Amino acid sequence: MSKNKTKQIRKTLIDALERSSNGDLSAEDGRNIIGLANQITQSMGTEVKVMTTKMKMGHQVEKFGELEVA
């Protein structure tokens, strides 16, 4: 099974935001996009925290957007 990377997950969420913005999603789906946008923000914050922790421990850090997730 291929592992997702954080940038792939964020791209999927951003694509959904664009569909909502273009009117390709219902109003209800559009409201749900707000939750997706929050997830984008949280995923970025989490990735920065992981990178910071790895750097402090002297471990190699992936490029931003390249963190593997389950």
N, CA, C and O atoms as a printed pandas DataFrame, in Angstrom:
     atom_number atom_name residue_name chain_id  residue_number  x_coord  y_coord  z_coord
0              1         N          MET        A               1    0.841   -1.192    0.000
1              2        CA          MET        A               1    0.000    0.000    0.000
2              3         C          MET        A               1    0.878    1.244    0.000
3              4         O          MET        A               1    1.797    1.362    0.810
4              5         N          SER        A               2    0.602    2.145   -0.885
5              6        CA          SER        A               2    1.365    3.380   -0.986
6              7         C          SER        A               2    1.030    4.314    0.178
7              8         O          SER        A               2   -0.135    4.481    0.536
8              9         N          LYS        A               3    2.055    4.912    0.756
9             10        CA          LYS        A               3    1.831    5.843    1.857
10            11         C          LYS        A               3    1.540    7.231    1.303
11            12         O          LYS        A               3    2.160    7.678    0.338
12            13         N          ASN        A               4    0.585    7.898    1.935
13            14        CA          ASN        A               4    0.285    9.277    1.567
14            15         C          ASN        A               4    1.328   10.194    2.164
15            16         O          ASN        A               4    1.941    9.877    3.184
16            17         N          LYS        A               5    1.521   11.306    1.539
17            18        CA          LYS        A               5    2.382   12.350    2.081
18            19         C          LYS        A               5    1.503   13.551    2.369
19            20         O          LYS        A               5    0.454   13.733    1.752
20            21         N          THR        A               6    1.940   14.363    3.309
21            22        CA          THR        A               6    1.118   15.485    3.741
22            23         C          THR        A               6    0.745   16.414    2.589
23            24         O          THR        A               6   -0.369   16.936    2.555
24            25         N          LYS        A               7    1.654   16.622    1.655
25            26        CA          LYS        A               7    1.328   17.525    0.549
26            27         C          LYS        A               7    0.213   16.957   -0.320
27            28         O          LYS        A               7   -0.579   17.719   -0.875
28            29         N          GLN        A               8    0.134   15.621   -0.449
29            30        CA          GLN        A               8   -0.926   15.010   -1.245
30            31         C          GLN        A               8   -2.278   15.191   -0.573
31            32         O          GLN        A               8   -3.282   15.464   -1.230
32            33         N          ILE        A               9   -2.287   15.036    0.741
33            34        CA          ILE        A               9   -3.531   15.219    1.483
34            35         C          ILE        A               9   -4.004   16.663    1.368
35            36         O          ILE        A               9   -5.185   16.911    1.127
36            37         N          ARG        A              10   -3.089   17.616    1.539
37            38        CA          ARG        A              10   -3.466   19.033    1.422
38            39         C          ARG        A              10   -3.948   19.358    0.018
39            40         O          ARG        A              10   -4.884   20.142   -0.137
40            41         N          LYS        A              11   -3.336   18.777   -1.011
41            42        CA          LYS        A              11   -3.775   19.044   -2.385
42            43         C          LYS        A              11   -5.215   18.581   -2.581
43            44         O          LYS        A              11   -6.013   19.273   -3.214
44            45         N          THR        A              12   -5.544   17.421   -2.043
45            46        CA          THR        A              12   -6.912   16.916   -2.139
46            47         C          THR        A              12   -7.890   17.875   -1.481
47            48         O          THR        A              12   -8.956   18.153   -2.031
48            49         N          LEU        A              13   -7.537   18.380   -0.310
49            50        CA          LEU        A              13   -8.408   19.322    0.398
50            51         C          LEU        A              13   -8.534   20.639   -0.366
51            52         O          LEU        A              13   -9.623   21.209   -0.436
52            53         N          ILE        A              14   -7.453   21.119   -0.928
53            54        CA          ILE        A              14   -7.475   22.370   -1.694
54            55         C          ILE        A              14   -8.331   22.207   -2.950
55            56         O          ILE        A              14   -9.069   23.120   -3.320
56            57         N          ASP        A              15   -8.235   21.054   -3.604
57            58        CA          ASP        A              15   -9.077   20.797   -4.782
58            59         C          ASP        A              15  -10.559   20.869   -4.421
59            60         O          ASP        A              15  -11.368   21.388   -5.191
60            61         N          ALA        A              16  -10.909   20.344   -3.243
61            62        CA          ALA        A              16  -12.303   20.412   -2.790
62            63         C          ALA        A              16  -12.726   21.856   -2.554
63            64         O          ALA        A              16  -13.851   22.234   -2.878
64            65         N          LEU        A              17  -11.840   22.657   -1.998
65            66        CA          LEU        A              17  -12.148   24.082   -1.796
66            67         C          LEU        A              17  -12.408   24.778   -3.132
67            68         O          LEU        A              17  -13.324   25.593   -3.247
68            69         N          GLU        A              18  -11.600   24.453   -4.134
69            70        CA          GLU        A              18  -11.773   25.066   -5.447
70            71         C          GLU        A              18  -13.109   24.666   -6.065
71            72         O          GLU        A              18  -13.779   25.499   -6.675
72            73         N          ARG        A              19  -13.504   23.399   -5.915
73            74        CA          ARG        A              19  -14.802   22.961   -6.453
74            75         C          ARG        A              19  -15.945   23.709   -5.775
75            76         O          ARG        A              19  -16.927   24.075   -6.420
76            77         N          SER        A              20  -15.810   23.929   -4.486
77            78        CA          SER        A              20  -16.838   24.673   -3.756
78            79         C          SER        A              20  -16.894   26.113   -4.250
79            80         O          SER        A              20  -17.971   26.666   -4.472
80            81         N          SER        A              21  -15.741   26.699   -4.414
81            82        CA          SER        A              21  -15.648   28.086   -4.868
82            83         C          SER        A              21  -16.245   28.257   -6.265
83            84         O          SER        A              21  -16.827   29.299   -6.569
84            85         N          ASN        A              22  -16.104   27.249   -7.102
85            86        CA          ASN        A              22  -16.630   27.301   -8.476
86            87         C          ASN        A              22  -18.111   26.984   -8.557
87            88         O          ASN        A              22  -18.698   27.057   -9.636
88            89         N          GLY        A              23  -18.729   26.632   -7.431
89            90        CA          GLY        A              23  -20.146   26.302   -7.429
90            91         C          GLY        A              23  -20.426   24.872   -7.842
91            92         O          GLY        A              23  -21.573   24.527   -8.122
92            93         N          ASP        A              24  -19.400   24.033   -7.887
93            94        CA          ASP        A              24  -19.570   22.638   -8.283
94            95         C          ASP        A              24  -20.016   21.747   -7.127
95            96         O          ASP        A              24  -20.229   20.550   -7.322
96            97         N          LEU        A              25  -20.159   22.308   -5.935
97            98        CA          LEU        A              25  -20.614   21.559   -4.770
98            99         C          LEU        A              25  -21.848   22.244   -4.189
99           100         O          LEU        A              25  -22.047   23.444   -4.374
100          101         N          SER        A              26  -22.665   21.477   -3.492
101          102        CA          SER        A              26  -23.862   22.039   -2.864
102          103         C          SER        A              26  -23.475   22.973   -1.722
103          104         O          SER        A              26  -22.326   22.995   -1.281
104          105         N          ALA        A              27  -24.460   23.745   -1.249
105          106        CA          ALA        A              27  -24.206   24.661   -0.131
106          107         C          ALA        A              27  -23.751   23.881    1.098
107          108         O          ALA        A              27  -22.855   24.317    1.820
108          109         N          GLU        A              28  -24.372   22.729    1.332
109          110        CA          GLU        A              28  -23.975   21.907    2.479
110          111         C          GLU        A              28  -22.530   21.435    2.336
111          112         O          GLU        A              28  -21.748   21.491    3.286
112          113         N          ASP        A              29  -22.195   20.977    1.151
113          114        CA          ASP        A              29  -20.814   20.565    0.923
114          115         C          ASP        A              29  -19.863   21.751    1.076
115          116         O          ASP        A              29  -18.756   21.608    1.595
116          117         N          GLY        A              30  -20.301   22.902    0.627
117          118        CA          GLY        A              30  -19.487   24.105    0.782
118          119         C          GLY        A              30  -19.198   24.417    2.239
119          120         O          GLY        A              30  -18.078   24.782    2.596
120          121         N          ARG        A              31  -20.227   24.269    3.089
121          122        CA          ARG        A              31  -20.015   24.485    4.528
122          123         C          ARG        A              31  -19.039   23.463    5.088
123          124         O          ARG        A              31  -18.221   23.775    5.953
124          125         N          ASN        A              32  -19.135   22.252    4.589
125          126        CA          ASN        A              32  -18.209   21.216    5.058
126          127         C          ASN        A              32  -16.764   21.509    4.648
127          128         O          ASN        A              32  -15.820   21.038    5.283
128          129         N          ILE        A              33  -16.608   22.284    3.590
129          130        CA          ILE        A              33  -15.270   22.652    3.140
130          131         C          ILE        A              33  -14.544   23.466    4.221
131          132         O          ILE        A              33  -13.319   23.415    4.326
132          133         N          ILE        A              34  -15.299   24.202    5.006
133          134        CA          ILE        A              34  -14.681   24.960    6.097
134          135         C          ILE        A              34  -13.914   24.014    7.015
135          136         O          ILE        A              34  -12.801   24.314    7.448
136          137         N          GLY        A              35  -14.522   22.874    7.302
137          138        CA          GLY        A              35  -13.841   21.868    8.117
138          139         C          GLY        A              35  -12.578   21.359    7.443
139          140         O          GLY        A              35  -11.565   21.113    8.099
140          141         N          LEU        A              36  -12.650   21.205    6.129
141          142        CA          LEU        A              36  -11.464   20.772    5.386
142          143         C          LEU        A              36  -10.360   21.827    5.454
143          144         O          LEU        A              36   -9.184   21.497    5.608
144          145         N          ALA        A              37  -10.746   23.084    5.340
145          146        CA          ALA        A              37   -9.756   24.159    5.424
146          147         C          ALA        A              37   -9.079   24.151    6.788
147          148         O          ALA        A              37   -7.876   24.391    6.891
148          149         N          ASN        A              38   -9.847   23.878    7.829
149          150        CA          ASN        A              38   -9.257   23.774    9.165
150          151         C          ASN        A              38   -8.262   22.622    9.227
151          152         O          ASN        A              38   -7.228   22.725    9.888
152          153         N          GLN        A              39   -8.570   21.539    8.547
153          154        CA          GLN        A              39   -7.660   20.398    8.527
154          155         C          GLN        A              39   -6.354   20.739    7.814
155          156         O          GLN        A              39   -5.282   20.287    8.218
156          157         N          ILE        A              40   -6.450   21.537    6.755
157          158        CA          ILE        A              40   -5.238   21.977    6.053
158          159         C          ILE        A              40   -4.342   22.743    7.020
159          160         O          ILE        A              40   -3.142   22.482    7.112
160          161         N          THR        A              41   -4.936   23.686    7.734
161          162        CA          THR        A              41   -4.178   24.494    8.678
162          163         C          THR        A              41   -3.576   23.632    9.777
163          164         O          THR        A              41   -2.411   23.806   10.134
164          165         N          GLN        A              42   -4.350   22.714   10.311
165          166        CA          GLN        A              42   -3.852   21.840   11.375
166          167         C          GLN        A              42   -2.739   20.929   10.873
167          168         O          GLN        A              42   -1.762   20.694   11.585
168          169         N          SER        A              43   -2.877   20.417    9.662
169          170        CA          SER        A              43   -1.844   19.518    9.136
170          171         C          SER        A              43   -0.521   20.250    8.948
171          172         O          SER        A              43    0.547   19.689    9.189
172          173         N          MET        A              44   -0.599   21.491    8.522
173          174        CA          MET        A              44    0.626   22.279    8.360
174          175         C          MET        A              44    1.276   22.543    9.717
175          176         O          MET        A              44    2.492   22.421    9.861
176          177         N          GLY        A              45    0.472   22.900   10.697
177          178        CA          GLY        A              45    1.004   23.155   12.038
178          179         C          GLY        A              45    1.629   21.915   12.640
179          180         O          GLY        A              45    2.690   21.984   13.260
180          181         N          THR        A              46    0.976   20.786   12.458
181          182        CA          THR        A              46    1.505   19.521   12.974
182          183         C          THR        A              46    2.814   19.170   12.291
183          184         O          THR        A              46    3.759   18.723   12.940
184          185         N          GLU        A              47    2.868   19.371   10.998
185          186        CA          GLU        A              47    4.095   19.053   10.267
186          187         C          GLU        A              47    5.262   19.914   10.738
187          188         O          GLU        A              47    6.383   19.423   10.871
188          189         N          VAL        A              48    5.007   21.177   10.988
189          190        CA          VAL        A              48    6.060   22.065   11.488
190          191         C          VAL        A              48    6.532   21.589   12.863
191          192         O          VAL        A              48    7.731   21.597   13.142
192          193         N          LYS        A              49    5.602   21.176   13.721
193          194        CA          LYS        A              49    5.975   20.679   15.049
194          195         C          LYS        A              49    6.839   19.419   14.941
195          196         O          LYS        A              49    7.826   19.278   15.661
196          197         N          VAL        A              50    6.465   18.510   14.042
197          198        CA          VAL        A              50    7.258   17.290   13.851
198          199         C          VAL        A              50    8.654   17.647   13.357
199          200         O          VAL        A              50    9.646   17.110   13.848
200          201         N          MET        A              51    8.730   18.545   12.395
201          202        CA          MET        A              51   10.027   18.955   11.861
202          203         C          MET        A              51   10.894   19.581   12.948
203          204         O          MET        A              51   12.085   19.286   13.044
204          205         N          THR        A              52   10.298   20.444   13.764
205          206        CA          THR        A              52   11.035   21.105   14.842
206          207         C          THR        A              52   11.563   20.083   15.834
207          208         O          THR        A              52   12.717   20.163   16.257
208          209         N          THR        A              53   10.727   19.124   16.208
209          210        CA          THR        A              53   11.145   18.085   17.155
210          211         C          THR        A              53   12.285   17.253   16.578
211          212         O          THR        A              53   13.256   16.961   17.277
212          213         N          LYS        A              54   12.175   16.874   15.319
213          214        CA          LYS        A              54   13.230   16.089   14.692
214          215         C          LYS        A              54   14.542   16.866   14.657
215          216         O          LYS        A              54   15.605   16.307   14.928
216          217         N          MET        A              55   14.470   18.148   14.325
217          218        CA          MET        A              55   15.686   18.970   14.279
218          219         C          MET        A              55   16.335   19.061   15.656
219          220         O          MET        A              55   17.555   18.952   15.781
220          221         N          LYS        A              56   15.516   19.262   16.692
221          222        CA          LYS        A              56   16.046   19.349   18.049
222          223         C          LYS        A              56   16.721   18.057   18.482
223          224         O          LYS        A              56   17.667   18.078   19.270
224          225         N          MET        A              57   16.233   16.926   17.963
225          226        CA          MET        A              57   16.790   15.624   18.307
226          227         C          MET        A              57   17.981   15.261   17.415
227          228         O          MET        A              57   18.603   14.214   17.597
228          229         N          GLY        A              58   18.286   16.116   16.469
229          230        CA          GLY        A              58   19.410   15.868   15.572
230          231         C          GLY        A              58   19.095   14.903   14.439
231          232         O          GLY        A              58   20.008   14.378   13.801
232          233         N          HIS        A              59   17.813   14.666   14.183
233          234        CA          HIS        A              59   17.413   13.772   13.099
234          235         C          HIS        A              59   17.234   14.550   11.806
235          236         O          HIS        A              59   17.016   15.762   11.812
236          237         N          GLN        A              60   17.330   13.834   10.709
237          238        CA          GLN        A              60   17.115   14.456    9.408
238          239         C          GLN        A              60   15.639   14.803    9.251
239          240         O          GLN        A              60   14.763   14.049    9.675
240          241         N          VAL        A              61   15.381   15.935    8.645
241          242        CA          VAL        A              61   14.011   16.438    8.470
242          243         C          VAL        A              61   13.644   16.364    6.993
243          244         O          VAL        A              61   14.425   16.753    6.125
244          245         N          GLU        A              62   12.438   15.858    6.722
245          246        CA          GLU        A              62   11.927   15.819    5.363
246          247         C          GLU        A              62   11.636   17.239    4.881
247          248         O          GLU        A              62   11.457   18.152    5.686
248          249         N          LYS        A              63   11.590   17.415    3.566
249          250        CA          LYS        A              63   11.147   18.695    3.026
250          251         C          LYS        A              63    9.697   18.890    3.429
251          252         O          LYS        A              63    8.955   17.924    3.604
252          253         N          PHE        A              64    9.301   20.145    3.577
253          254        CA          PHE        A              64    7.915   20.451    3.943
254          255         C          PHE        A              64    6.992   19.849    2.891
255          256         O          PHE        A              64    7.186   20.037    1.690
256          257         N          GLY        A              65    5.987   19.123    3.366
257          258        CA          GLY        A              65    5.048   18.470    2.463
258          259         C          GLY        A              65    5.413   17.031    2.152
259          260         O          GLY        A              65    4.659   16.346    1.461
260          261         N          GLU        A              66    6.540   16.556    2.640
261          262        CA          GLU        A              66    7.002   15.208    2.343
262          263         C          GLU        A              66    6.895   14.256    3.536
263          264         O          GLU        A              66    7.374   13.126    3.444
264          265         N          LEU        A              67    6.295   14.663    4.634
265          266        CA          LEU        A              67    6.154   13.816    5.815
266          267         C          LEU        A              67    5.206   12.673    5.485
267          268         O          LEU        A              67    4.079   12.908    5.051
268          269         N          GLU        A              68    5.657   11.428    5.690
269          270        CA          GLU        A              68    4.802   10.281    5.438
270          271         C          GLU        A              68    3.790   10.120    6.566
271          272         O          GLU        A              68    4.103   10.304    7.742
272          273         N          VAL        A              69    2.578    9.772    6.175
273          274        CA          VAL        A              69    1.512    9.541    7.145
274          275         C          VAL        A              69    0.901    8.173    6.866
275          276         O          VAL        A              69    0.985    7.659    5.751
276          277         N          ALA        A              70    0.291    7.596    7.885
277          278        CA          ALA        A              70   -0.298    6.255    7.727
278          279         C          ALA        A              70   -1.528    6.291    6.860
279          280         O          ALA        A              70   -2.147    5.253    6.624
